[in-house]
Amino acid sequence: MKTTAISVLGTLKDAHGGAGKARWDTWRPAIGLVQQETLPIDELHIIYNKAYKDLADRIKADIKSVSPDTKVILDNIELKDPWDFEEVYSKFYDYSKSPCFHEEKTSYYIHISTGTHVEKICLFLLVESHHLNAKIVQSSPKEGHVRHSNDPKGVINVIDLDLSRYDVLAKRFETERQKDLSFLKQGIATRNAAFNRLIETIERVSVRSSDPILLTGPTGAGKSQLAKQIYLLKKQSGKVKGAFVAVNCATLGGDLAKSALFGHRKGSFSGAGTDHAGFLKEADGGIIFLDEIGELPMEAQTMLLKAIEEKNYRPLGAAKDEYSDFQLICGTNRNLMDDVTSGKFRRDLLARIDLWSFQMPGLAERREDIEPNLDYELLQYSQRTHKHVSFSKEARSRFLKFALAPTTSWHGNFRDLNAMVVRMATLADGGRITEDVVKDEIARMSDGSRAAAPTTDNNAVLAELLGNDYAARYDSFDLAQLAHVVAVCRESDSAADAAKKLFAVSRKAKKSSNDSDRLSKYLSRFGLKFKGIAAAK
């Protein structure tokens, strides 16, 4: 196996002793390196600047006298400023592409005892990034000896950057990573394999990237909580220093959205009595979470795109731009590509925020996680109320049987689970949730308003669309209206056809310009879409 080393000419260390005999009593890094019995060097490349050609030639000659089997190659790399990181890294990178540093059956070593700190760092980075498949070698005088000694060989230490060989370090890194994963999951020991893989990917992105993140999924799936945990994880590792600002875009409309997000100056519009910094400025150095991003007005979308790409934006009524270095996390339960097609969402903005997109599954898709989340909700209730609450064995078994049943839809996801736990814990006498409390809660969720629900046929359809507990979550008045809309949709060939039938009167009076959009917005209140209704049995 051939051994090749790369070293930077040490204009001070390699020059110790000058050109006289005294140099042989002095430790010099390049000379000492080739005299190590434990690491015979077959080929040594010395990087030098032409201003030090005489020194390079002298070192080459001295190496030949002490290690005649070592072939010395002088590689000239002209650096205007060896402390300029950009210049040094660029030229060393090009140098590393040389075929002689990528030969088979060759072990490579990078000698980092000489050169400026910048040169050493650049060589280290080329090894760490595997542009040079090499090990690091550090040489020094023997401990307790001075450079001028009767043992000028010195000693060497070889550093292999393949951390997989170091079990202790690898285990430590894995332990730290598992802590981060648990932190993102708020300490909940989730069991769903797909969800755990999703969190692992989010963890890697969170610690390595500051690009926008898009969290999609149904209402109540935990998007807001995850966004907050991502922020806290980044903050505890020092990757963000600013605040976490959460904004629900569904509450913003028209000029309010622009004013709330980007701020305004006093007098910029009626009612603007004072200056307002805006949420983006508040999130400077931190993270802003824009939930329901699909509800953001088009004009505000345009301003947001500029702010994401340039970190600059113009507050309402301002004479100059403001700057804010924020990371953006977005949340939505809508299909934004459908909104792009219908002209409600900017295609370029979606492309910018969709770099990292993660679909959050609903609770019904990860029933294995209901039990650990049940324990988490109980713990949260106990900490909030300073009252310990627990299930009896029979009560817990009965609740989990209901919760895990395929017929339990969990349409409201974790919000439904939280509401059930809060009600049961509140009614638990002596802090003990009994089987009777569980039975009453299940009845409330499943049958509470069934008597006031629409007709039997409609019951089956609404149960499939909204979940078996739908009657407990909506007023009978709303369900009666929804049942009629669903019936019309099921009888229609398209959303446009259904909208024509439902809004025939207002259509004649020209009170509505887009009936399909009106129907879509109505159905979205219940988390429904026309295609889903048409596919219902």
C-alpha positions in Angstrom: 0.0 0.0 0.0 1.5 3.3 -1.1 1.5 6.2 1.5 1.1 9.8 0.2 1.2 12.9 2.4 0.4 16.5 1.7 2.0 19.3 3.7 2.2 23.1 3.5 5.7 24.5 3.6 6.3 26.0 7.1 8.1 29.3 6.4 8.9 29.5 10.1 8.9 26.0 11.5 10.5 24.2 8.5 13.1 27.1 8.4 14.3 26.6 12.0 18.1 26.4 12.1 18.5 28.2 8.7 20.9 26.6 6.2 23.7 25.7 8.6 24.4 22.4 10.5 22.4 23.6 13.4 19.2 22.8 11.5 19.9 19.1 12.1 19.5 19.6 15.9 16.2 21.4 15.5 12.7 19.9 15.1 11.3 20.7 11.7 7.8 19.4 10.9 8.4 18.2 7.3 11.8 16.5 8.2 10.4 14.9 11.3 7.4 13.6 9.4 9.4 11.5 7.0 11.5 10.0 9.8 8.6 8.3 11.6 9.1 4.6 11.7 5.4 4.0 12.3 4.4 5.9 9.2 6.8 5.6 6.3 6.0 8.2 3.7 6.4 7.1 0.1 5.5 10.4 -1.5 5.3 13.8 0.1 3.7 16.8 -1.7 4.8 20.2 -0.3 2.7 23.2 -1.1 4.8 26.3 -1.4 4.7 29.9 -2.6 7.3 30.9 -5.2 8.7 33.5 -2.8 10.0 30.6 -0.6 11.3 28.4 -3.5 14.8 28.3 -2.0 13.5 27.0 1.3 11.3 24.4 -0.4 14.4 23.2 -2.4 16.5 23.0 0.8 13.7 21.0 2.6 13.5 18.6 -0.4 17.2 18.0 -0.3 17.3 17.5 3.4 14.4 14.9 3.1 16.4 13.1 0.5 19.4 12.8 2.9 17.3 11.4 5.8 14.7 9.4 3.9 16.0 8.6 0.4 13.0 6.4 -0.4 10.6 9.3 0.0 9.7 11.0 -3.3 9.3 14.8 -2.7 7.1 16.8 -5.1 7.0 20.6 -4.7 3.5 21.9 -5.7 3.5 25.7 -6.3 0.2 27.4 -5.2 0.3 31.1 -5.3 -1.8 32.7 -2.6 -2.1 36.5 -2.5 -3.4 36.3 1.0 -3.0 33.0 2.9 -5.5 34.3 5.5 -8.2 34.9 2.9 -10.6 31.9 3.4 -12.3 32.2 0.0 -9.0 32.3 -1.9 -7.3 29.6 0.0 -10.3 27.2 0.0 -10.9 27.8 -3.8 -7.3 27.0 -4.7 -6.9 24.1 -2.3 -10.2 22.7 -3.7 -8.9 22.8 -7.2 -5.7 21.3 -6.0 -7.5 18.4 -4.4 -9.0 17.3 -7.8 -5.5 16.2 -9.0 -5.6 12.5 -10.0 -2.6 11.8 -7.9 -4.7 12.2 -4.8 -7.3 9.7 -5.9 -5.3 6.6 -6.8 -6.3 3.1 -5.8 -4.2 1.2 -3.2 -2.9 4.5 -1.7 -3.3 5.8 1.9 -3.4 9.6 2.1 -2.4 11.8 5.0 -2.8 15.6 5.4 -0.1 17.1 7.5 -1.5 20.1 9.4 1.4 21.2 11.5 2.4 24.1 9.3 0.7 26.9 7.3 -1.7 29.6 8.5 -4.7 28.6 10.5 -6.9 29.3 7.5 -4.8 26.9 5.4 -5.1 24.2 8.1 -8.9 24.7 8.3 -9.3 24.5 4.6 -7.3 21.2 4.4 -9.4 19.9 7.3 -12.6 20.8 5.5 -11.6 19.0 2.3 -11.0 15.9 4.4 -14.2 16.2 6.4 -16.2 16.6 3.3 -14.5 13.6 1.6 -13.1 15.7 -1.2 -9.8 14.2 0.0 -10.2 10.7 1.3 -7.4 11.1 3.8 -6.5 11.0 7.5 -5.1 14.0 9.4 -1.6 13.8 10.8 -0.3 16.2 13.4 3.4 16.4 14.3 5.2 18.1 17.2 8.3 18.0 19.4 8.4 15.3 22.0 6.6 16.3 25.2 9.0 18.0 27.5 11.5 18.7 24.8 12.3 22.0 23.1 12.6 22.4 19.4 16.4 22.5 19.7 17.1 19.0 21.1 19.0 15.9 20.4 15.8 14.2 19.1 14.6 16.4 16.1 12.2 13.7 14.8 9.4 14.6 17.2 6.2 12.6 17.4 3.0 12.3 15.4 -0.6 11.8 16.1 -2.9 10.4 13.4 -6.6 11.6 13.4 -9.1 9.5 11.5 -12.3 11.6 10.9 -14.4 8.5 10.3 -16.4 8.9 13.5 -18.1 5.5 12.9 -14.9 3.9 14.2 -15.4 5.6 17.5 -18.3 3.9 19.3 -18.4 6.2 22.3 -18.7 9.3 20.2 -21.2 7.7 17.8 -23.3 6.6 20.8 -23.1 10.1 22.3 -24.2 11.7 19.0 -27.1 9.2 18.7 -28.2 9.9 22.3 -28.2 13.6 21.6 -30.2 13.1 18.4 -32.8 10.9 20.3 -33.2 13.7 22.8 -33.9 16.1 19.9 -36.5 13.7 18.4 -38.2 13.3 21.8 -38.2 17.0 22.2 -40.0 17.5 18.9 -42.6 15.0 20.0 -42.9 16.7 23.4 -41.6 13.6 25.1 -44.5 11.4 23.8 -43.2 7.9 23.1 -45.0 7.6 19.7 -45.2 4.2 18.2 -46.4 4.8 14.6 -43.4 4.0 12.4 -44.3 6.4 9.5 -44.8 9.3 12.0 -41.5 8.6 13.7 -39.7 8.6 10.3 -41.4 11.9 9.5 -40.2 13.4 12.8 -36.6 12.1 12.1 -36.6 13.9 8.8 -38.0 17.1 10.3 -35.3 17.0 13.0 -32.5 16.8 10.4 -34.0 19.7 8.4 -34.6 21.8 11.6 -31.0 21.6 12.8 -29.4 22.0 9.3 -31.6 24.4 7.4 -33.2 27.8 7.8 -35.3 27.6 4.6 -39.1 27.7 4.8 -41.0 24.7 6.1 -44.5 23.8 5.0 -46.6 21.7 7.4 -49.8 20.3 5.8 -52.5 18.1 7.2 -56.0 18.1 8.8 -57.1 20.5 11.5 -56.0 19.4 14.9 -53.1 17.2 13.6 -50.6 19.2 15.7 -49.1 21.5 13.1 -49.0 24.5 15.5 -47.4 22.5 18.3 -44.8 21.0 16.0 -43.9 24.5 14.7 -43.3 25.7 18.3 -41.2 22.7 19.1 -39.0 23.2 16.0 -38.4 26.8 17.2 -37.5 25.7 20.7 -35.2 23.0 19.4 -33.4 25.5 17.2 -33.2 28.1 20.1 -31.7 25.7 22.6 -29.0 24.8 20.1 -28.3 28.6 19.4 -29.5 28.5 15.8 -32.1 31.2 16.4 -32.1 34.0 19.0 -35.3 35.9 18.2 -38.9 35.3 19.1 -41.5 32.7 17.9 -44.4 34.5 16.4 -47.6 32.6 15.5 -50.2 34.1 13.2 -53.5 32.6 12.0 -53.9 34.0 8.5 -57.6 33.1 8.5 -58.1 36.0 10.9 -56.4 38.5 8.5 -58.1 40.1 5.6 -57.5 42.9 3.1 -55.3 45.7 4.4 -55.4 44.1 7.9 -53.1 41.3 6.6 -50.5 43.7 5.2 -50.6 45.9 8.3 -50.4 43.0 10.7 -47.6 41.2 8.9 -45.5 44.1 7.5 -46.4 46.9 9.9 -47.5 50.5 9.1 -46.6 54.0 9.8 -48.8 56.5 11.7 -51.5 58.0 9.4 -50.9 55.4 6.6 -54.7 54.6 6.6 -57.8 55.5 8.6 -57.3 54.3 12.2 -53.5 54.1 12.0 -52.9 56.3 15.0 -49.5 55.1 15.9 -46.6 53.2 14.2 -46.9 49.4 14.2 -43.8 47.2 13.6 -45.6 44.2 12.3 -45.2 40.4 12.9 -42.3 40.0 10.5 -40.2 42.6 12.4 -41.2 40.9 15.7 -39.8 37.7 14.3 -36.5 39.2 13.4 -33.8 36.6 14.3 -36.5 34.1 15.1 -39.3 32.1 13.5 -42.7 33.2 12.3 -45.4 30.5 11.9 -48.1 31.4 9.4 -51.0 29.0 10.0 -53.7 28.7 7.4 -51.3 30.3 4.9 -53.8 29.6 2.1 -56.1 32.2 3.6 -53.6 35.0 3.0 -54.9 37.7 0.5 -53.1 37.8 -2.8 -51.5 41.2 -2.3 -50.1 40.1 1.0 -48.8 37.0 -0.7 -46.8 39.2 -3.1 -45.2 41.2 -0.3 -44.5 38.0 1.6 -42.6 36.4 -1.3 -40.3 39.5 -1.5 -39.7 39.4 2.3 -38.8 35.7 2.1 -36.3 36.1 -0.8 -34.8 39.4 0.1 -35.5 39.8 3.9 -36.7 43.3 3.0 -40.3 44.6 2.8 -42.0 48.0 2.8 -44.4 48.7 5.7 -47.6 50.5 4.8 -47.0 54.3 4.5 -43.2 53.9 5.0 -40.6 55.7 2.9 -38.0 53.0 3.0 -37.8 49.2 3.4 -37.5 47.3 6.7 -35.2 44.4 7.3 -36.0 41.2 9.1 -34.0 38.0 9.1 -36.7 35.4 10.0 -37.3 31.8 9.2 -40.8 30.9 7.9 -42.9 27.9 8.9 -46.3 27.6 7.2 -49.3 25.5 8.0 -52.4 24.6 6.0 -55.1 22.0 5.8 -55.8 22.9 2.2 -54.4 21.7 -1.1 -52.4 24.7 -2.1 -51.9 23.4 -5.6 -55.6 23.4 -6.1 -55.6 27.0 -4.9 -52.9 27.8 -7.4 -55.0 26.3 -10.2 -58.0 28.3 -9.1 -56.0 31.5 -8.9 -56.2 31.9 -5.1 -52.6 31.3 -4.3 -49.4 32.4 -6.1 -47.5 29.7 -7.8 -44.1 31.3 -7.2 -44.9 31.7 -3.4 -45.9 28.0 -3.2 -42.6 27.0 -4.9 -40.7 29.1 -2.4 -42.4 27.7 0.8 -42.6 24.1 -0.5 -38.9 23.4 -0.4 -39.5 21.3 2.8 -43.1 20.0 2.9 -44.3 17.6 5.5 -47.8 16.0 5.6 -49.0 15.6 9.2 -51.2 12.5 9.6 -54.5 12.6 11.4 -55.0 10.7 14.7 -57.1 8.0 12.9 -54.0 7.3 10.8 -51.8 6.6 13.8 -54.0 4.8 16.3 -50.9 3.2 17.9 -50.2 6.7 19.3 -53.5 7.2 20.9 -52.5 5.5 24.2 -49.2 7.5 24.7 -51.0 10.7 23.7 -53.8 9.9 26.2 -51.1 9.7 29.0 -49.6 13.0 27.7 -53.0 14.8 27.8 -53.7 13.5 31.4 -50.3 14.7 32.5 -50.9 18.1 30.9 -54.2 18.4 32.7 -52.7 17.4 36.0 -49.9 20.0 35.7 -52.3 22.7 34.6 -54.8 22.1 37.4 -52.4 20.9 40.1 -54.7 17.9 40.5 -53.5 14.3 39.8 -56.0 12.4 37.7 -55.8 8.8 36.5 -58.0 6.0 35.0 -59.2 3.0 36.8 -58.1 -0.2 35.0 -61.6 -0.9 33.6 -62.1 2.7 32.6 -58.8 2.9 30.7 -59.5 -0.4 28.9 -63.0 0.8 27.9 -61.8 4.1 26.6 -59.0 2.6 24.6 -61.4 0.1 23.1 -63.5 3.0 21.8 -60.5 5.1 20.8 -58.9 2.3 18.8 -62.0 1.1 17.1 -62.0 1.6 13.3 -65.5 3.2 13.5 -64.1 6.0 15.7 -63.1 8.6 13.1 -61.3 11.2 15.3 -62.4 13.9 12.8 -61.1 16.6 15.1 -57.9 14.7 15.7 -55.9 15.7 18.8 -58.4 18.4 19.7 -61.1 15.8 20.1 -58.8 13.7 22.3 -57.9 16.7 24.4 -61.5 17.7 24.8 -62.5 14.2 25.9 -59.7 14.0 28.5 -60.5 17.4 29.9 -64.2 16.5 30.3 -63.5 13.2 31.9 -60.8 14.6 34.2 -63.1 17.4 35.3 -65.9 15.0 36.2 -63.5 12.5 37.9 -64.4 12.4 41.6 -61.3 12.1 43.8 -59.1 12.3 40.7 -60.2 8.9 39.5 -61.8 8.4 36.1 -64.3 5.6 36.4 -65.9 3.3 33.8 -69.2 5.2 34.2 -67.4 8.5 33.4 -65.9 6.9 30.3 -69.3 5.5 29.2 -71.0 8.9 29.5 -68.2 10.5 27.5 -68.4 7.9 24.7 -72.1 8.4 24.5 -71.6 12.1 24.3 -69.2 11.7 21.4 -71.1 9.0 19.6 -74.8 9.6 20.2 -75.2 12.8 22.1 -77.2 14.6 19.4 -78.2 11.7 17.2 -81.9 12.2 17.9 -81.7 15.7 16.5 -79.7 14.7 13.4 -81.0 14.5 9.9 -82.8 11.5 8.4 -81.4 7.9 8.7 -80.0 7.8 5.2 -78.3 11.1 5.8 -76.9 9.9 9.1 -74.9 7.1 7.3 -73.5 9.5 4.8 -72.6 12.2 7.3 -71.1 9.6 9.6 -68.8 8.5 6.8 -67.9 12.0 5.8 -67.6 13.6 9.3 -67.1 10.6 11.6 -69.5 8.7 13.9 -69.4 11.5 16.5 -70.5 14.2 14.1 -73.8 14.8 15.8 -72.0 15.7 19.0 -69.9 18.3 17.3 -72.4 20.3 15.2 -75.7 22.0 15.9 -78.7 20.2 14.4 -79.5 23.3 12.4 -76.1 23.2 10.6 -76.4 19.4 10.1 -79.8 19.8 8.4 -78.4 22.4 6.0 -75.3 20.3 5.3 -77.4 17.2 4.7 -79.2 18.9 1.9 -76.0 20.3 0.4 -74.4 16.8 0.5 -77.5 15.2 -1.1 -77.3 17.7 -4.0 -73.6 17.1 -4.4 -74.1 13.4 -4.6 -76.7 13.8 -7.3 -74.5 16.2 -9.4 -71.8 15.4 -12.0 -69.5 18.2 -10.9 -69.0 20.9 -8.3 -70.1 23.5 -10.8 -73.4 21.6 -11.5 -74.1 21.3 -7.8 -73.4 25.0 -7.2 -75.9 25.9 -10.0 -78.6 24.0 -8.3 -77.8 25.2 -4.7 -77.5 28.9 -5.7 -80.0 29.1 -8.5 -82.0 32.0 -6.9 -78.9 34.2 -6.1 -77.5 33.3 -9.5 -80.5 34.8 -11.2 -80.2 37.9 -9.1 -76.5 38.0 -10.0 -75.6 38.2 -6.3 -72.8 35.7 -6.7 -70.0 35.7 -9.3 -68.4 32.4 -8.5 -70.9 29.7 -7.2 -68.3 26.9 -7.3 -66.0 28.9 -5.0 -68.9 29.7 -2.7 -69.7 25.9 -2.5 -66.1 25.1 -1.9 -65.8 27.5 1.0 -69.0 26.3 2.6 -67.8 22.6 2.5 -64.4 23.6 3.8 -66.1 24.7 7.1 -66.7 21.0 7.7 -63.4 19.9 6.2 -65.1 18.5 3.1 -64.5 18.7 -0.6 -66.8 17.8 -3.5 -64.7 14.9 -4.7 -64.8 13.3 -1.3 -68.6 13.6 -1.1 -69.0 12.2 -4.6 -66.9 9.2 -3.6 -68.9 8.5 -0.4 -70.8 5.2 -0.4 
